[in-house]
């Protein structure tokens, strides 16, 4: 599957799958073909137990993803514009609901669709050279891949309004300060830090990771009582797994657990 991609590079290190968006001459901009390839990659590995964490990053030194491909946006009308937005939104929903954790390793510009892609991921790690923004207003448009919805959920209504209505670009440090980014690392050691976190997550119990992610994501869309009910149900599920038994036994025996995902 992954060998046939034109715009993605796929690398697997242990239980961590690395997806590099590989259009460096276009600053890794998201065109329809790249959206399709990302959708295929995530769909193909939906039930792949050999993968416990996915890292998305950009090829080259300049960009994570510098936005949607302007050459394709130029020809959009009401119907095709709606379709293009739906295309991107479907991918972002797929990533958000993917049963394994997805880390955005933002190595450079994350603008427009690139910022929206990062926000659809579970954890956002940034190089100190990264830049973030939703500059669509400068083109006379608005975010179309979920930016108006995910950004205020992460940084609050006021800051989201400021970023979307001014189109201003912010540094990785500012993105971290407002809650858009979870960690910022020096560029020279960036991918080592990313992989350390990905490998740490991949070492944990897969069912616990999946259900923990589900509780957080679904809980944000319901009231506190409903969210706690979901947590209660998933906690019950976990208590019937072999990994729970292994985790408790390993703790009591003062050894590292060997989680199998069962």
C-alpha positions as CSV (number, residue, x, y, z in Angstrom):
1,X,0.0,0.0,0.0
2,X,2.5,2.6,1.2
3,X,5.0,1.9,-1.6
4,X,2.5,3.3,-4.2
5,X,2.2,6.8,-2.7
6,X,3.3,9.8,-4.7
7,X,3.2,12.4,-2.0
8,X,3.9,10.4,1.2
9,X,7.0,8.8,2.6
10,X,6.3,6.0,5.1
11,X,8.8,4.7,7.6
12,X,8.2,2.2,10.4
13,X,10.4,2.1,13.6
14,X,9.2,-0.6,15.9
15,X,5.6,0.0,16.7
16,X,5.7,3.7,15.5
17,X,4.7,4.6,12.0
18,X,6.1,7.8,10.5
19,X,4.2,9.5,7.7
20,X,6.1,12.3,5.9
21,X,4.1,14.5,3.6
22,X,6.5,14.8,0.7
23,X,5.9,17.8,-1.5
24,X,8.8,20.0,-0.4
25,X,8.7,22.2,-3.6
26,X,5.1,23.1,-2.7
27,X,6.0,23.4,1.0
28,X,4.0,20.1,1.5
29,X,0.7,21.8,0.6
30,X,-2.3,19.6,0.8
31,X,-3.8,18.9,-2.7
32,X,-6.6,16.4,-3.4
33,X,-4.1,13.6,-4.2
34,X,-2.3,14.1,-0.8
35,X,-5.6,14.1,1.0
36,X,-6.5,10.9,-0.7
37,X,-3.2,9.2,0.1
38,X,-3.5,10.2,3.8
39,X,-7.0,8.9,3.9
40,X,-5.8,5.6,2.4
41,X,-2.9,5.3,4.8
42,X,-5.0,5.8,7.9
43,X,-7.8,3.5,6.6
44,X,-5.4,0.8,5.7
45,X,-3.9,0.7,9.2
46,X,-7.1,1.1,11.2
47,X,-6.9,-2.4,12.6
48,X,-3.2,-2.9,12.3
49,X,-2.1,-4.2,15.7
50,X,1.6,-3.8,14.8
51,X,1.3,-0.1,14.9
52,X,0.7,1.6,18.3
53,X,1.4,5.2,17.5
54,X,1.6,7.4,14.3
55,X,3.8,10.4,13.7
56,X,2.9,12.9,10.9
57,X,5.6,15.3,9.8
58,X,6.7,17.2,6.7
59,X,9.6,16.4,4.4
60,X,12.3,18.9,4.1
61,X,13.4,21.7,6.5
62,X,10.9,24.4,5.8
63,X,7.4,23.1,6.3
64,X,5.1,20.7,8.1
65,X,2.3,21.7,5.8
66,X,2.0,25.2,4.5
67,X,-1.7,25.0,3.8
68,X,-4.0,23.7,1.2
69,X,-2.8,23.8,-2.4
70,X,-3.7,27.3,-3.7
71,X,-3.6,26.1,-7.3
72,X,-6.6,23.9,-6.6
73,X,-8.4,26.5,-4.4
74,X,-8.3,29.0,-7.3
75,X,-10.8,27.1,-9.4
76,X,-13.3,26.4,-6.6
77,X,-16.9,27.5,-6.9
78,X,-19.8,27.1,-4.4
79,X,-20.3,23.4,-5.2
80,X,-16.7,22.3,-5.6
81,X,-15.7,24.5,-2.7
82,X,-18.1,22.6,-0.4
83,X,-16.8,19.3,-1.8
84,X,-13.2,20.3,-1.2
85,X,-14.0,21.3,2.4
86,X,-15.9,18.0,3.0
87,X,-12.9,16.1,1.6
88,X,-10.5,17.7,4.1
89,X,-13.0,17.5,7.0
90,X,-13.5,13.8,6.4
91,X,-9.7,13.2,6.7
92,X,-9.4,15.3,9.9
93,X,-12.3,13.3,11.4
94,X,-10.6,10.0,10.4
95,X,-7.4,11.1,12.1
96,X,-9.2,12.3,15.2
97,X,-11.1,9.0,15.5
98,X,-8.1,6.8,14.6
99,X,-7.8,4.1,17.4
100,X,-4.1,4.8,17.9
101,X,-2.5,8.0,19.1
102,X,-1.4,10.4,16.3
103,X,1.3,12.9,17.0
104,X,1.8,16.0,14.8
105,X,5.6,16.6,14.6
106,X,5.5,20.2,13.3
107,X,9.0,20.8,11.9
108,X,8.3,24.1,10.1
109,X,5.3,26.1,8.7
110,X,1.9,24.8,9.8
111,X,-0.4,27.2,8.1
112,X,-4.1,26.9,7.0
113,X,-4.8,23.3,6.3
114,X,-1.4,22.4,7.9
115,X,-2.5,24.0,11.2
116,X,-5.9,22.2,10.8
117,X,-4.1,18.9,10.2
118,X,-2.0,19.4,13.4
119,X,-5.1,20.2,15.4
120,X,-6.8,17.0,14.3
121,X,-3.9,15.0,15.8
122,X,-3.9,14.0,19.5
123,X,-0.6,15.6,20.5
124,X,1.2,18.5,18.8
125,X,5.0,18.8,19.2
126,X,6.9,21.6,17.5
127,X,10.4,22.6,16.5
128,X,11.4,26.0,17.8
129,X,11.5,27.0,14.1
130,X,7.9,26.1,13.5
131,X,5.3,28.8,12.7
132,X,1.5,28.5,13.0
133,X,-1.4,30.4,11.5
134,X,-4.8,30.4,9.8
135,X,-4.1,33.0,7.1
136,X,-7.1,32.1,4.9
137,X,-8.6,35.6,5.4
138,X,-5.7,37.0,3.5
139,X,-7.0,35.1,0.4
140,X,-10.6,36.2,1.0
141,X,-11.7,32.8,2.4
142,X,-12.1,31.1,5.8
143,X,-10.6,27.8,7.2
144,X,-12.3,24.8,5.6
145,X,-10.8,21.8,7.3
146,X,-12.1,22.4,10.8
147,X,-10.1,25.4,11.9
148,X,-13.0,27.5,13.0
149,X,-14.1,24.6,15.3
150,X,-11.0,23.0,16.6
151,X,-9.0,26.2,17.2
152,X,-11.4,27.7,19.8
153,X,-11.6,24.4,21.5
154,X,-7.8,24.5,22.0
155,X,-7.0,28.1,22.6
156,X,-10.4,29.7,23.5
157,X,-12.8,31.9,21.6
158,X,-11.0,35.2,21.8
159,X,-7.5,34.0,20.7
160,X,-9.1,31.9,17.9
161,X,-11.0,35.0,16.7
162,X,-7.8,36.9,16.7
163,X,-5.8,34.3,14.7
164,X,-8.6,33.6,12.2
165,X,-9.7,37.2,11.6
166,X,-6.3,38.8,11.4
167,X,-4.5,35.9,9.6
168,X,-1.4,36.5,11.7
169,X,1.3,33.9,12.0
170,X,2.7,33.0,15.4
171,X,5.9,31.4,16.7
172,X,6.1,27.9,18.2
173,X,6.7,29.5,21.6
174,X,3.5,31.6,21.3
175,X,1.6,28.6,20.1
176,X,2.8,26.7,23.2
177,X,1.8,29.6,25.5
178,X,-1.8,29.7,24.2
179,X,-2.2,25.9,24.3
180,X,-2.1,25.2,20.6
181,X,1.2,23.2,21.0
182,X,2.0,20.8,23.8
183,X,5.8,20.9,23.7
184,X,8.5,22.9,21.8
185,X,12.0,21.4,21.2
186,X,15.2,22.7,19.7
187,X,15.2,22.0,16.0
188,X,18.5,20.1,16.1
189,X,17.0,17.4,18.5
190,X,13.4,17.7,17.4
191,X,12.8,14.3,15.8
192,X,14.7,12.5,18.6
193,X,12.4,14.1,21.1
194,X,9.3,13.3,19.0
195,X,10.3,9.7,18.7
196,X,11.1,9.4,22.4
197,X,7.5,10.4,23.1
198,X,6.0,8.2,20.4
199,X,8.0,5.2,21.6
200,X,6.9,5.8,25.2
201,X,3.3,5.9,24.2
202,X,3.7,2.8,22.0
203,X,5.1,0.9,25.1
204,X,1.8,1.3,27.0
205,X,-1.2,-1.0,27.0
206,X,-2.9,-0.6,23.6
207,X,-6.5,-1.0,24.7
208,X,-6.0,1.5,27.6
209,X,-4.5,4.0,25.1
210,X,-7.4,3.5,22.6
211,X,-10.1,3.8,25.3
212,X,-8.4,6.7,27.0
213,X,-8.3,8.6,23.7
214,X,-11.9,7.8,23.0
215,X,-13.0,9.0,26.5
216,X,-11.3,12.4,26.0
217,X,-12.5,13.0,22.4
218,X,-16.1,11.9,22.9
219,X,-16.3,13.4,26.4
220,X,-15.5,16.9,25.0
221,X,-18.7,16.7,22.9
222,X,-21.1,15.8,25.8
223,X,-21.8,17.0,29.3
224,X,-19.8,16.0,32.3
225,X,-22.3,13.3,33.4
226,X,-22.4,11.6,30.0
227,X,-18.6,11.8,29.8
228,X,-18.1,10.2,33.2
229,X,-20.6,7.5,32.2
230,X,-18.5,6.7,29.1
231,X,-15.4,6.6,31.3
232,X,-17.1,4.2,33.7
233,X,-18.1,1.9,30.9
234,X,-14.6,1.9,29.4
235,X,-13.0,1.4,32.8
236,X,-15.2,-1.8,33.1
237,X,-14.0,-3.0,29.7
238,X,-10.4,-2.5,30.7
239,X,-10.8,-4.5,33.9
240,X,-11.6,-7.5,31.7
241,X,-8.4,-7.4,29.7
242,X,-5.3,-9.5,30.0
243,X,-3.2,-6.3,29.8
244,X,-4.8,-5.1,33.0
245,X,-3.9,-8.3,34.7
246,X,-0.3,-8.1,33.3
247,X,0.0,-4.4,34.4
248,X,-1.0,-5.1,38.0
249,X,1.2,-8.3,38.2
250,X,4.2,-6.5,36.7
251,X,3.8,-3.6,39.2
252,X,3.6,-6.0,42.2
253,X,6.6,-7.9,40.9
254,X,8.6,-4.7,40.2
255,X,9.2,-5.4,36.5
256,X,8.3,-3.8,33.2
257,X,4.9,-5.0,31.9
258,X,4.6,-6.8,28.6
259,X,1.4,-5.5,27.0
260,X,-0.1,-7.4,24.1
261,X,-3.3,-5.5,23.4
262,X,-5.5,-8.2,24.7
